[in-house]
Amino acid sequence: MSNQMTKTARRALHAYVSDDAHDAWHDFAAENGVTVSGLLESLAPHLQNQADDVSLEATFEDSIKSARAVDASRRRRS
């Protein structure tokens, strides 16, 4: 089997965020000795299982409201 086939398949996740959000992600990752990619990868299972975990649902509720506001603001600017 080739070296390429033994690696786990990966796909890019791309987003445009504000300078402050960009810095917050990278600063948090650096302070904790991880990468932003590692943080995103580690969050994925929690997002997939959110419906099964009431505490996670409450945790993400504010983030979802905030994300909706950001998305609406960006749509208005277009």
Residue pairs with C-beta under 8 A, 6 or more apart in sequence:
13 40
17 25
25 36
25 39
26 36
28 39
29 35
29 36
29 38
29 39
46 53
46 56
47 60
49 56
50 56
50 57
50 60
51 57
